[in-house]
């Protein structure tokens, strides 16, 4: 099947401005196309991924992606999906965020070769524009009634919208026009909430570019979960691409814990596995669901893509150690990832510690009597090794890289002792 047919099979096409025209164009030539993101934080989260991965699918078919990080639009604020004004960021904050996001996008796209990706920042051309030129050269071509009909603006009229955010759609339209004129960009891809901004760009191209100009827009559906809860959120917050915000182990765990009802959809959305591979994984859910082959494939593909092979193998190692209880071979760095959210206790580094007293002090057991009973019953392990001696004393030999001791009570309750 061709590219657009594959995108439809994957379920990633929500709206198109001219399906027949785009199909004909893609059959005739390789095009340049773009997708953008505003640097509202110094990292993207997984909610940003689908439009960019769709852009990458075009690159895999020989088309040239233009990746835009909005240093200018990030200073203004997109009203899409917001019920009130965004808090304005400083120029310094936006520039820092631009740098962080650009680094993450470099992991997704190939910037070498004939159709190597192009990275752009709309601050480079927007910042040179004075207000009179903005109003005369661009504002004159976009009617107020046209803008008021946009859902992103209409939804804000009751609660209020500033002139700053009201003009956002023109700024993004200017991006499309600039890329059309300077990079022969003929298609913009965005999330479903970007439909109004994309069509404003097409309107500007129609009025300001050369006669007979033709460009297209395509939007991606909002990613949802079968149970109705929000995709990409956990109790700890968003799943970030920055490993300092969401460790590769946490990232891997998010995907591997995907429900059976969602995993095939996510394999189609987010991975570059082919139709036959995904259909085989779909069959495995019916025939051997307990093996969770589909979830493992999803977690491995996504962690490898965003964090690399070494981080993936580390995440798998941590996961296996936590499942089996054999944690003694984990490094201190791996322990920091895998035990980030378990209860912890700061122990004095210079002292040897009675295991019974430590268990009570760390609130692993409520009393010395209960602690002795747990130890005697074989319910306590130190770094994966069961301890049944109530007189056991922890020494530096029980520390992993002289930083941590892992205590487990029962099968699943882990506690981290820090020195």
Secondary structure, 3 states (H helix, E strand, C coil): CCHHHHHHHHCCCCEECCHHHHHHHHHHCCCEEEEEEECCCCCCEHHHHHHHHHHHHHHHCCCEEEEEEECCHHHHCCCCCCCCCCCCCCHHHHHHHHHHHHHHHHHHCCCCCCCCCEEEECHHHHCCCCHHHHHHHHHHHCCHHHHHCCHHHHCCCCCCCCHHHHCHHHHHHHHHHHHHHHHCEEEEEEEHHHHHHHHHHHHHHHHHCCCCCCCEEEEECCCECCCCCECCEECCEECECCCCCCCHHHHHHHHHCCCHHHHHHHHHHHCCCCHHHHHHHHHHHHHHHHHCHHHHHHHHHHHHHHHCHHHHHHHHHHHHHHHHCCCCCCCHHHHHHHCCCCEEEECCCCCCEEHHHHHHHCCCCCCHHHHHHHHHCCCEEECCEECCCCCCEECHHHCECCCEEEEEECCCEEEEEEC
